[in-house]
Amino acid sequence: MDLQLIEMEEGFSCYVSGEFEARFIYQKIFKDHSYDQPDLPANPMTIDIGANIGLFSLYMKQKYPEARVLAFEPAPRNYQALRQNLELHGAGDVTTYPFALGTEVGEATFTYYPAMPGNSTFHPEEKELQKRLMGERLGAEQVDGLFEAETITVRVDRLSRFLAEHHPEVTTIDLLKIDVEGAELEVLRGIDDADWAKVRHVLLEVNDTDGALAEVETLLKEKGPETSGPTYGRSGG
């Protein structure tokens, strides 16, 4: 599926592989302001894990022109869209990396949905409930098409190892955004205590499967800064 350039609204276009999902994400970020965070400086150091096609990174650059962003996206087609969208909008000081983050360094099998790229995941089994619920509204045949999958192998790194090697100058992480479709705990467990001390706010979506939400909350409460605890964004789907 080739990338398409579509207009979300007058004055804002972007490259997408799945228009249906991209419009939903655009509405959530740019119109509903679901990812807004309080108390960020004018030049927030932001880490965007699960950057998809780049809408959150673009929103941060629109709202905070002096923001610095490190954006991670493992799916090659999403990564291509991410790069093209950043270039299209002239978003500077956003550095992109074509791999996933997790608990261990290596490679892993990744399920990619070309029509629903933001749902691509290391844990496709967790999509069954979402598919059933969408099927009730859209019909099983349409949902089967949206979730037609490709299996790819992607590189995985640990955030702390990566920062130590590539960005030792990062002393404060004003916003750590994680949207990785079921792999939240893996990402969080790849952060060492020394780097947790740098984190001011955490924004993440959690698929609450098999007690994952409780585990994430426990880890965040244990690791979060004592002075100004992180902000937890959470979602059940």
Backbone as a ProteinNet text record, in pm:
[ID]
protein_1_A
[PRIMARY]
MDLQLIEMEEGFSCYVSGEFEARFIYQKIFKDHSYDQPDLPANPMTIDIGANIGLFSLYMKQKYPEARVLAFEPAPRNYQALRQNLELHGAGDVTTYPFALGTEVGEATFTYYPAMPGNSTFHPEEKELQKRLMGERLGAEQVDGLFEAETITVRVDRLSRFLAEHHPEVTTIDLLKIDVEGAELEVLRGIDDADWAKVRHVLLEVNDTDGALAEVETLLKEKGPETSGPTYGRSGG
[TERTIARY]
84.9	0	88.6	76.7	158	108	198.3	159.2	75.6	-24.7	-109.6	-92.8	-95.9	-97	-242.3	-292.3	-432	-439	-548.9	-571.2	-660.2	-606	-683.9	-783.5	-736.6	-818.5	-743.4	-805.5	-740.3	-610	-502.4	-372.3	-292.1	-349.3	-272.7	-294.2	-190.4	-190.8	-81.5	-92.4	12.8	7.2	118.1	127.7	78.3	-4.8	-61.6	-60.6	-66.3	-92	-233.1	-291	-427.8	-506.3	-587.8	-657.6	-757.4	-831.6	-933.9	-874.1	-764.6	-701.6	-634.5	-568.6	-497.3	-591.6	-710.2	-807.2	-850.1	-864.8	-900.8	-790.5	-664.5	-552.4	-538	-555	-546.4	-651.3	-772.5	-879.1	-841.2	-789.5	-754.1	-644.5	-544.4	-429.3	-452.5	-494.1	-499.9	-631.5	-741.3	-871.7	-917.9	-904.1	-946.5	-838.5	-716.1	-602.2	-585.4	-604.6	-599.5	-460.5	-356.2	-220	-156.6	-235.1	-178.7	-129.1	-17.3	42.4	66.7	43.8	69	217.3	254.3	384.3	505.1	492.3	609.2	678.2	809.9	881.7	860.1	911.3	894.6	971.4	1074.2	1156.8	1166.2	1053.5	1055	1135	1218.3	1286.3	1186	1148.5	1040.3	1092.2	1053.2	1083.5	951.8	937.4	814.8	839.6	794.3	815.4	687	697.6	578.7	527.7	616.5	584.5	487.3	470.9	379.1	413.9	318.2	343.9	383.9	399.1	456.1	359	231.2	134.8	161.5	199.9	227.9	352.3	455.9	576.7	545.4	462.8	424.7	343.5	256.1	177.2	267.1	365.6	457	534.7	577.4	650.7	559.9	432	337.5	311.6	293.6	262.1	386	499.5	626.3	732.3	739.6	833.1	978.3	1014.9	1152.6	1172.7	1070.9	1082.9	1190.5	1255.4	1347.9	1284.2	1278.6	1208.1	1298.5	1300.1	1358.1	1240.9	1224.8	1107.5	1150.2	1084.1	1117.2	998.6	1023.4	917.9	979.6	940.7	1007.4	955.8	830	772.8	823.4	886.6	948.1	852.7	729	636.2	593.2	569.7	538.9	657	776.5	895.9	913	883.1	889.2	790.2	666.5	566	608.5	665.1	715	815.6	914.1	1017.5	958.5	868.6	809.7	720.7	650.5	564.1	644.8	753.4	839.3	897.3	938.5	992.4	884	765.2	654.1	621.8	628.4	591.1	712.3	829.8	947.9	977.5	953.6	971.9	1118.9	1188.6	1328.5	1349.1	1470.7	1510	1426	1384.6	1322.2	1413.7	1470.3	1561.3	1486.8	1488.3	1410.2	1500.5	1445.7	1519.7	1427.5	1473.3	1386.3	1389.5	1364.7	1360.3	1267.8	1239.7	1154.2	1239.4	1173.6	1240	1175.5	1258.5	1206.9	1300.5	1291.6	1368.2	1508.2	1522.2	1650.6	1684.9	1814	1862.4	1857.3	1807.4	1803.3	1706.6	1642.3	1541.1	1416.3	1300.5	1174.9	1077.1	981.9	877.8	769	732	638.8	525.2	400.6	284	241.6	245.2	216.5	84.4	-3	-131.4	-125.6	-109.3	-95	-210.5	-333.2	-448.7	-472.3	-409.6	-423.6	-285	-191.2	-50.9	-28.2	-113.2	-98	-131.9	-194.8	-226.9	-122.8	-20.9	83	148.5	188	216.6	308.3	373.8	443.5	346.7	223.7	127.8	-5.3	-9.3	-132.3	-250.1	-222.5	-331.6	-417.5	-360.9	-435.5	-531.6	-530.2	-617.6	-753	-769.2	-891.6	-1016.4	-1009.8	-1125.6	-1157.5	-1055.4	-1076.2	-1140.6	-1095.7	-1151.9	-1298.2	-1331.8	-1471.4	-1560.5	-1513.2	-1593	-1609.6	-1502.8	-1512.5	-1603.3	-1599.1	-1682.9	-1830.7	-1867.3	-2006.8	-2056.5	-1964.1	-2002.6	-1983.5	-1876	-1839.4	-1867.6	-1886.3	-1902.5	-1772.7	-1783.5	-1664.3	-1577.4	-1638.2	-1559.1	-1471.3	-1527.6	-1448	-1335.1	-1365.3	-1262.6	-1152.3	-1188.3	-1086	-992	-1046	-962.6	-871.2	-924.2	-844.3	-729	-752.1	-650.3	-576.9	-576.9	-494.7	-348.1	-274.6	-144.1	-27.9	86.8	215.9	305.2	391.2	484.8	624.9	688.9	822.7	913.5	1042.9	1140.4	1196.9	1195.4	1242.8	1351.6	1432.2	1538	1479	1530.1	1486.1	1607.9	1596.7	1703.2	1642.4	1726.7	1683.6	1700.7	1604.6	1613.6	1738.4	1769	1885.4	2015.7	2027.3	2147.9	2162.2	2050.2	2050.7	2091	2032.6	2065.3	2212.5	2263.8	2404.1	2497.5	2462.8	2551	2532.6	2407.7	2380	2344.8	2290.8	2249.2	2285.7	2414.7	2454.3	2429.4	2406.3	2381	2241.3	2151.7	2014.8	2015.1	1992	1989.3	1849	1755.1	1615.3	1526.2	1428.5	1326.3	1195.4	1155.7	1035.1	909.4	907.2	788.9	832.6	795.4	819.3	684.9	662.9	535.8	554.4	468.8	479.3	343.4	338.5	216.8	260.3	267.5	331.6	244.4	113.6	18.9	53.2	58.7	75.8	216.4	314.9	453.8	502.1	408.8	445.1	542.2	515.1	601.9	742.2	753.4	886.1	966.3	900.5	968.9	1011.7	920.2	948.2	1060.2	1064.2	1167.8	1304.1	1307.6	1434	1493.5	1437.9	1486.7	1553.1	1679.6	1753.9	1716.9	1744.6	1709.2	1770.7	1892.7	1958.5	1881.8	1819	1740.7	1601.4	1545.3	1416	1425.8	1540.8	1558.5	1550.6	1564.2	1557.1	1414.1	1321.5	1187.9	1094.6	1032.5	938.2	792.9	756.8	619.9	621.6	527.6	510	368.1	356.3	226.5	222.2	130.2	124.2	-16.4	-41.3	-166.4	-137.7	-228.6	-209.8	-328.4	-301.6	-405.1	-420.2	-530.6	-545.8	-582.2	-481.6	-498.3	-418.9	-485.4	-418.4	-345.8	-408.3	-351.4	-238.6	-223.3	-111.6	-117.4	-237	-249.7	-198.5	-234.5	-188.8	-37.4	21.6	166.9	236.7	182.2	240.2	231.3	117.3	100.8	196.5	213.1	304.5	447.2	489.6	624.6	644.6	546.9	559.5	564	483.1	485	618.2	677.4	807	920.4	916.6	1028.9	1013.7	893	869.1	944.7	978.5	1050.4	973.1	1044.8	980.8	933.1	1000.5	967.9	846.6	845.8	730.8	693.8	611.7	580.2	529.1	553.7	514	362.9	317.7	176.7	149.8	49.4	20	-104.6	-88.8	-204.2	-235.7	-361.9	-389.2	-518.5	-523.2	-637.2	-663.1	-786.9	-820.3	-820.4	-781.4	-790.1	-696.6
-119.3	0	124.4	205.2	324.7	433.9	525.1	639.6	735	794.5	894.2	1026.7	1135.4	1268.4	1312.8	1328.7	1367.5	1496.5	1567.5	1691.2	1661.3	1681	1659.9	1774	1894.5	2014.3	2119.2	2231	2334.3	2377.2	2366.8	2407.5	2296.6	2174.3	2064	1937.2	1895.3	1769.3	1679.7	1550.9	1459.3	1332.1	1259.5	1131.2	1020.8	932.5	823.9	696.3	581.8	456.1	407.3	452.6	417.5	542.2	590.6	719.2	711.6	602	586.7	609.7	542	553.1	688.4	738.8	865.7	979.6	980.2	1085.7	1075.3	953.5	933.1	986	954.3	998.7	1150.5	1207.3	1352.3	1421	1370.6	1427.3	1420.5	1307.2	1284.8	1379.6	1402.4	1483.5	1631.9	1669.3	1810.4	1877.5	1802.9	1863.6	1841.4	1716.5	1685.8	1718.6	1740.6	1774.4	1670.7	1543.7	1436.4	1416.5	1461.8	1438.8	1563.3	1669	1790.3	1763.1	1825.8	1810	1947.5	1959.9	2086.8	2103.7	2225	2255.2	2214.8	2218.3	2193.4	2325.6	2325.5	2448.6	2484.7	2598.9	2643.6	2556.8	2487	2402.3	2260.8	2190	2059.9	1954.1	1883.3	1765.8	1651.2	1601.9	1504.5	1377.6	1263.4	1135.1	1072.1	1049.5	996.9	851.9	758.7	615.8	556.9	505.6	466.5	586.5	647.7	775.2	759.7	636.3	611.2	703.5	777.8	864.4	1005.8	1030	1155.8	1261.7	1228.8	1332.8	1392.1	1309.1	1364.3	1452.3	1408.8	1491.2	1624.2	1621.6	1745.8	1835.8	1775.9	1855.1	1923.5	1850.5	1910.9	2026.4	2011.4	2118.8	2237.4	2210.4	2319.1	2397.1	2325.1	2390	2448.4	2380.9	2424.3	2428.3	2535.5	2541.9	2514.1	2538.6	2515.8	2377.2	2293.2	2157.4	2077.8	1991.1	1894.1	1756.6	1678.6	1550.7	1439.6	1328.1	1202.9	1109.5	1067.8	989.8	851.1	747.4	608.2	539.7	476.9	404.6	286.4	162.2	46	0.9	28.9	-19.8	64.4	4.1	82.2	177.4	135.9	223.8	340.9	313.5	423	518.7	461.5	544.7	634.6	580.7	662.3	777.4	747.8	853.1	955.5	907.7	997.1	1095.7	1045.7	1132.1	1231	1181.4	1268.8	1375.8	1340.8	1439.2	1546.6	1507.1	1606	1702.3	1647.1	1732	1821.6	1766.7	1843.3	1965.2	1949.5	2058.1	2137.2	2105.8	2180.9	2172	2053.9	2034.8	2007.5	2107	2091.2	2041.1	1995.5	1945.4	1825.6	1744.2	1614.6	1509	1424	1319.7	1187	1114.8	991.7	868.9	758.4	632.5	517.7	430.9	326.2	195.5	203.5	79.8	96.2	-16	-18.6	-8.7	18.3	17.2	-89.6	-154.5	-260.8	-289.8	-412.2	-451	-498.4	-560.2	-615.5	-570.8	-567.5	-532.3	-656.6	-639.8	-752.9	-728.9	-835.3	-828.1	-899.6	-860.7	-921.9	-922.3	-1015.1	-1024	-922	-846.9	-735.1	-754.9	-740.1	-752.3	-614.2	-594	-463	-468.8	-370.4	-359.6	-239.4	-259.1	-146	-47	-95.4	-5.9	55.1	-1.3	47.3	50.6	126.9	117	153.6	239.9	277.1	165.2	59	-57.9	-167.9	-147.4	-248.6	-279.3	-405.5	-448.4	-570.1	-586	-709.8	-812.7	-770.1	-856.7	-860	-923.3	-923	-990.7	-1081.6	-1149	-1051.4	-938.3	-840	-758.3	-776.9	-702.6	-770.5	-890.8	-965.7	-895.4	-843.2	-773.1	-648.5	-572.4	-452.4	-487.5	-594.6	-636.6	-676.3	-744.6	-783.7	-661.2	-565.5	-446.2	-362.9	-348.9	-275.4	-348.7	-482.8	-560.9	-538.8	-514.6	-488.9	-358.7	-263.7	-133.4	-126.9	-187.6	-171.3	-294.1	-408.5	-532.1	-610.1	-740.8	-826	-818.5	-812.1	-811	-686.8	-570.1	-447.7	-451	-499.9	-505.8	-603.9	-716.5	-811.3	-744	-658.9	-586.6	-487.4	-416.7	-317.6	-384.1	-506.4	-574.9	-683.4	-671	-761.3	-733.7	-836.9	-817.4	-863.1	-800.1	-843.4	-867.6	-968.2	-996.4	-955.6	-872.1	-824.1	-840.7	-833.6	-838.1	-698.3	-650.7	-515.4	-518.7	-415.7	-399.2	-342.6	-388.1	-339.8	-294.4	-180.6	-130.8	-97.4	-78.4	-29.8	122.2	193.7	339.4	387	331	377.8	348.6	231.6	201	297.4	322.5	412.4	554.4	605.6	742	753	653.2	656.9	662.1	590.1	584.9	703.9	746.2	844.5	984.3	993.3	1124.5	1141.9	1131.1	1149.4	1291.5	1385.1	1524.1	1545.8	1447.4	1461.5	1443.2	1550.5	1546.4	1559	1605	1616.5	1566.8	1484.6	1440.1	1501.3	1610.6	1680.9	1600.8	1525	1444	1314	1202.5	1069.9	1015.2	1011	963.9	822.2	730.5	590.3	543.2	501.7	445.5	328	209.4	94.9	-30	-13.4	-121.6	-251.2	-243	-363.1	-389.5	-310.1	-332.4	-226.6	-165.6	-55.2	-99.5	-213.3	-259.5	-288.4	-344.4	-371.1	-241.6	-136.4	-7.7	45.6	45.6	101.4	24.6	-106.9	-187.6	-170.4	-103.7	-73.7	59.4	119.9	249	227.2	263.9	249.2	358.8	333.6	430.5	567.5	571.2	699.9	782.1	715.6	787.7	820.5	737	772.4	905.1	931.8	1056	1178.7	1159.4	1270.4	1299.9	1207.1	1214.5	1301.8	1400	1488.4	1445.7	1406.2	1363.5	1240.2	1148.8	1030	1031.4	1013.8	1006.1	875.5	786.6	659.9	607.6	527	453.3	309	250.5	112.9	28.8	-79.9	-178.5	-262.8	-246.4	-309.7	-457	-535.4	-678.6	-754.9	-849.5	-936.3	-856.5	-748.8	-671.9	-579.8	-551.8	-468	-328.2	-271.1	-135.2	-126.1	-222	-221.2	-233.9	-318.7	-334.2	-205.8	-140.4	-14.5	90.7	102	202.3	175.6	49.3	15.1	55.2	24.8	59.4	210.7	282.8	428.3	492.2	442.2	497.3	468.7	355.3	318.8	401.5	424.2	487.9	638.2	691.5	832.4	925.3	1047.3	1143.8	1177.6	1194.1	1226	1370.7	1459.6	1601.6	1642	1604.9	1639.3	1516.9	1434.6	1304.6	1313.5	1210.2	1212.9	1211.9	1261.8	1259.1	1131.9	1054.4	928.3	945.2	933.1	923.9	777.3	737.9	594	571	457.6	424.7	275.9	238.2	96.5	32.4	104.2	41.4	103.1
0	0	0	-105.2	-117.6	-23.4	11.2	92.4	9.4	74.7	10.5	83.2	8.5	68.8	78.2	202.2	221.2	303.2	288.2	362.9	482.8	602.6	723.9	744.5	722.1	723.4	643.9	616.9	538.1	605.8	532.4	585.6	648.1	657.1	715.8	635.1	565.8	491.8	547.4	521.6	564.8	482.9	483.7	415.7	508.9	454.4	534.1	450.7	519.9	450.8	478.9	591.2	626.2	661.8	568.5	589.8	704.6	714.2	818.2	956.8	984.9	1115.9	1135.1	1030.5	1041.9	1079.1	1022	1055.5	1201.7	1249.8	1391.5	1482.6	1450.2	1533.2	1527.2	1408	1393.8	1482.1	1479.4	1562.2	1710.2	1751.2	1891.8	1938.7	1853.7	1894.2	1872.3	1751.4	1713.9	1751.9	1755.5	1782.4	1925.7	1973	2109.8	2212.3	2166.7	2254	2365.6	2328.4	2427.6	2487	2417.1	2463.7	2524.6	2545.9	2605	2746.1	2780.5	2912.2	2975.4	3104.9	3171.8	3205.7	3233.2	3295	3211.3	3080.5	2997.2	2967.2	2957.3	2923.5	2776.8	2736.3	2598.2	2500.1	2548	2461.2	2517.6	2529.8	2597.4	2521.9	2596.3	2542.6	2545.9	2428.4	2414.9	2349.7	2403.3	2341.1	2298.4	2168.9	2109	2068.4	2152.4	2128.8	2071.2	1949.1	1874.2	1797.3	1719.8	1654.5	1539.1	1486.8	1376.6	1258.6	1205.7	1089.9	1130.3	1261	1307.3	1353.5	1370.2	1405.3	1543.7	1640.3	1772.6	1769.5	1700.3	1689	1622	1518.2	1449.9	1542	1622.3	1715.5	1818.3	1868.2	1964.4	1901.8	1777	1711.1	1678.9	1653.2	1629.1	1758.2	1867	1994.1	2060.6	2045.1	2104.5	1994.2	1917.8	1804.4	1843.1	1969.1	2011.8	2072.2	2064.4	2119.5	2047	2121.4	2063.8	2080.1	1971.9	1974.1	1923.2	1996.8	1948.3	1920	1794.5	1753.9	1706.6	1760	1729.8	1662.8	1548.8	1477.1	1402.4	1437.3	1378.9	1242.2	1208.3	1083.1	965.7	865.4	757.4	687.2	659.9	587.8	675.6	802.5	895.7	905.5	911.2	923.9	801.5	683.9	562.9	571.1	615.2	629.6	734	844	948.4	891.2	818.8	762	661.1	575.3	473.9	537.1	643.2	709.1	781	842.4	907.2	803.7	690	583.3	525.1	503.1	446.9	531.1	663.9	754.4	804.3	752.3	792.4	940	999	1143.7	1173.4	1224.8	1258.2	1399.1	1426.1	1557.6	1601.6	1503.3	1530.8	1470.7	1556.3	1511.1	1514.6	1402.6	1391.3	1391.8	1445.4	1452.9	1412.1	1319	1263.2	1341.6	1470.7	1548.5	1667.6	1730.9	1849	1974.7	2086.2	2215.8	2302.7	2383.7	2468.4	2582.8	2635.3	2752.6	2717.1	2599.5	2558.9	2417.2	2387.9	2255	2166	2043.4	1951.7	1838.4	1792.2	1688.4	1736.7	1680.6	1722.5	1606	1611.9	1510.5	1539	1436.5	1449.6	1350.5	1397.3	1311	1264.5	1133.1	1074.9	997.7	1024.7	956.2	861.7	730.6	638.8	642.8	664	667.3	805	906.8	1044.8	1108.4	1052.4	1095.9	1240.9	1297.5	1437.5	1533.3	1482.6	1563.5	1551.4	1469.5	1452.2	1586.2	1606	1743	1748.6	1864	1897.7	1955.7	1985.9	2056.1	1980.2	1862	1782.3	1850.4	1943	2013.3	2092.6	2130.8	2208.8	2123.6	1992.8	1902.6	1881.5	1932.8	1905.4	1959.6	2082	2138.3	2056.9	2021	1940.4	1806.4	1744.1	1616.2	1630.8	1739.4	1759.5	1778.6	1859.6	1884.8	1758	1681.1	1555	1456.6	1459.2	1369.7	1395	1520.8	1554.1	1492.5	1472.1	1416.1	1264.9	1216	1075.7	990.4	1056.2	982.9	979.4	993.6	1004.7	880.3	761.6	638.7	629.5	663.2	657.5	760	880	984.3	946.9	886.5	841	742.4	656	561.5	629.7	728.4	800.7	876.3	925.3	1005	925.8	794.5	714	747.1	783.7	848.3	762.8	787.8	738	860.8	852.4	960.7	916.8	997	964.2	1086.1	1063.6	1172.6	1192.1	1316	1343.6	1450.3	1449.3	1548.7	1676.9	1790.6	1921.7	2001.6	2068.3	2154.9	2290.8	2390.5	2521.3	2523.3	2577.9	2578.1	2651	2765.9	2841.8	2768.9	2708.5	2631.9	2515	2446.8	2331.6	2371.4	2479.5	2522.6	2561.2	2630.4	2672.9	2552.6	2446.4	2329.3	2236.5	2215.7	2111.1	2162.9	2282.4	2333.1	2481.1	2514.8	2655.2	2704.7	2611.6	2650.9	2708.9	2694.7	2744.9	2897	2967.7	3114.4	3171.3	3089.4	3130.6	3018.2	3053.3	2957.5	3005.1	2940.6	2985.4	2959.9	2850	2818.6	2751.8	2814.3	2760.1	2714.3	2583	2526.9	2473.4	2515.4	2475.4	2424	2298.6	2239.8	2153.7	2215.3	2150.5	2150.4	2164.2	2140	2211.8	2343.9	2425.3	2473.3	2428.6	2469.5	2568	2640.2	2730.1	2838.8	2900.2	3008.4	2958.9	2837.6	2783.1	2768.9	2718.5	2703	2839.5	2934.8	3067.1	3137.6	3118.8	3184.1	3118.4	3005	2940.3	2982.1	3087.1	3137.5	3273	3283.9	3408.8	3507.5	3635.4	3739.5	3713.3	3664.3	3639.1	3536.6	3440.1	3340	3389.4	3476.8	3536.4	3611.5	3668.9	3743.8	3653.8	3523.5	3428.9	3382.7	3406.8	3347.2	3431.2	3367.6	3436.1	3417.4	3296.5	3267.6	3178.9	3204.6	3122.6	3067.3	2938.9	2872.4	2795.3	2832.1	2761.2	2755.7	2653.2	2641.9	2678.6	2756.2	2802.4	2759.2	2688.9	2662.4	2788.9	2859.3	2990	2973.7	2937.5	2916.2	3020.9	3086.1	3184.6	3292.9	3339.7	3449.7	3410.4	3280.6	3235.5	3294	3303.7	3356	3498.8	3583.3	3722.5	3730	3644.7	3644.9	3601.9	3500.1	3454.1	3563.3	3627.5	3732.9	3848.5	3885.5	3993.8	3959	3835.6	3794.1	3791.8	3740.6	3732.9	3871.8	3962.4	4098.6	4167	4136	4195.2	4136.7	4005.6	3937.4	3921.2	3932.9	3904.4	3997.9	3949.4	4032.9	4159.5	4269.1	4396.7	4401.5	4331.6	4342.9	4262.3	4133.4	4049.9	3968.4	4030.8	3973.4	3831.8	3751	3611.6	3594.9	3482.4	3447.3	3372.1	3414.6	3351.4	3265.1	3133.3	3046.3	3030	3033.6	3023.2	2947.2	2883.3	2800.5	2810.5	2795.9	2799.7	2663	2555.1	2423.5	2324.6
[MASK]
+++++++++++++++++++++++++++++++++++++++++++++++++++++++++++++++++++++++++++++++++++++++++++++++++++++++++++++++++++++++++++++++++++++++++++++++++++++++++++++++++++++++++++++++++++++++++++++++++++++++++++++++++++++++++++++++++++++++++++++

